[in-house]
Amino acid sequence: MATPAQLEANRANAQLSTGPSSPEGKAKCSHNALKTGLTGRTILLPTDDVAAYQNLIALIEKKFQPESDEEKLLVQSIADTEWRLLRIPTLEAGIYALGRVELPGECAFEADPLARAAMIEALIFRTYRKDLNNLALQESRLNKQLEKHQAQLQILQDDRERLASPHRHAAMIAFNSARNKKEPFNAAEFGFEFSEEYLAARWEVFYADRKTVLLDFDRAWKAKMRATAA
């Protein structure tokens, strides 16, 4: 057990430990704060904007609304891939900016400014062609990875929707029966919270054509709600 003297010393030390004061130290701490998700990792570079990255994750989560841990992992991967794709144009622009600093002397003999500028751009491409091609290859790989993760997420969410569909159908039938009898309706009894607007719209679609694939209606409704919320 700590003695009173030790407790007092700990309090004094805590007053001195106010955290990093330099911009570099604060940036490092902000990156450390990101390591709290399911993967416990971050793909950020020291120069990346932490707030922009977190905002992108929030937008992707709002778009896909993951529920299970597996869905959340895929959404995180989608956001990380999107972030890396966004970085590629900046890297490409950086290569050309570097080339304009390093290579213009080799085209100084050309008097026409427009012709000289075009020659410098061509020289940059030739000099850094391997780097630029690698960026293009990386972009292609990331796009394929993005498509793969989005497809996997779609399968998971479609399966979840199919499992939920019988409960929604039962709630819809009970809602319509209660509405016709002018009786109160409690959607929570079916294990879900359904809005009456949703159940009424779902019934109208079902009543108009009993062969309608209501799973498609459910997807479209959720997409509409997401767009409205955005």
C-alpha positions, 0 to 999 in steps of 0.5 A, spaced: 500 500 500 502 506 498 504 511 503 502 518 504 509 521 502 508 516 495 501 518 494 503 526 495 509 524 490 505 521 485 500 527 485 506 532 484 509 528 478 502 528 475 502 535 475 508 535 471 506 530 466 502 535 462 503 531 455 507 533 449 507 540 448 511 540 441 507 540 434 510 533 433 509 530 440 501 532 439 501 529 432 504 523 435 499 523 440 493 524 436 495 518 431 496 514 437 489 515 439 486 512 433 489 505 435 482 504 439 478 500 433 477 493 432 484 492 428 488 496 433 492 499 427 492 506 423 495 507 416 496 514 417 503 517 415 506 522 420 504 528 415 496 525 414 490 529 417 488 525 422 481 529 423 480 528 415 481 521 416 476 520 422 471 524 418 472 519 412 471 513 416 465 517 419 462 518 412 463 510 410 460 508 416 454 512 415 454 510 408 454 502 410 451 502 417 455 496 419 452 492 425 456 485 426 464 485 427 465 482 421 461 488 417 465 493 421 472 490 419 470 490 412 468 498 413 474 499 416 478 496 410 474 500 405 475 506 409 483 505 409 483 503 402 479 509 400 484 513 404 490 510 400 487 512 394 486 519 395 493 519 397 495 517 390 494 524 386 498 527 391 504 523 391 503 524 383 503 531 383 509 531 388 513 527 383 512 532 378 513 538 383 520 535 384 521 534 377 520 541 376 525 543 381 530 538 379 530 538 371 528 545 368 536 546 367 536 540 362 531 544 357 534 551 358 536 551 351 529 552 349 527 559 348 519 558 347 516 558 354 511 553 352 515 548 348 520 548 354 514 547 359 512 541 355 519 538 354 520 539 362 513 535 363 516 529 358 522 529 361 519 528 368 515 522 366 521 519 362 526 520 369 520 518 374 517 513 369 518 507 374 515 511 380 509 513 376 508 506 373 508 504 380 503 509 383 498 507 377 499 499 379 498 501 386 492 505 384 489 499 380 491 494 386 487 498 391 481 499 386 481 491 386 481 491 393 476 496 394 471 492 390 472 486 393 471 488 400 465 492 398 462 485 394 464 481 401 460 487 405 454 486 400 454 479 401 454 479 409 449 485 409 444 481 404 444 475 408 443 479 414 437 482 411 434 476 409 434 473 416 431 480 418 425 479 412 421 474 416 420 479 422 419 485 418 413 481 414 410 479 420 410 486 423 408 489 417 402 484 417 400 485 424 401 493 423 396 493 417 391 488 421 392 493 427 391 499 423 384 496 420 381 495 427 384 501 429 388 498 435 395 500 438 401 497 435 407 495 438 413 494 433 418 492 439 414 486 440 417 483 434 424 484 436 425 490 431 423 498 432 419 499 425 416 506 423 409 506 421 411 510 415 416 504 413 410 499 415 405 502 411 409 503 405 411 496 405 404 494 405 402 498 399 408 495 395 406 488 398 398 489 397 399 492 390 403 485 387 404 479 392 410 477 387 414 483 389 421 482 392 420 485 399 428 484 400 429 489 394 424 494 397 427 494 404 434 495 401 431 501 397 428 504 403 434 503 407 438 507 402 433 512 402 433 513 409 441 514 409 440 519 403 435 523 407 440 523 414 446 525 410 
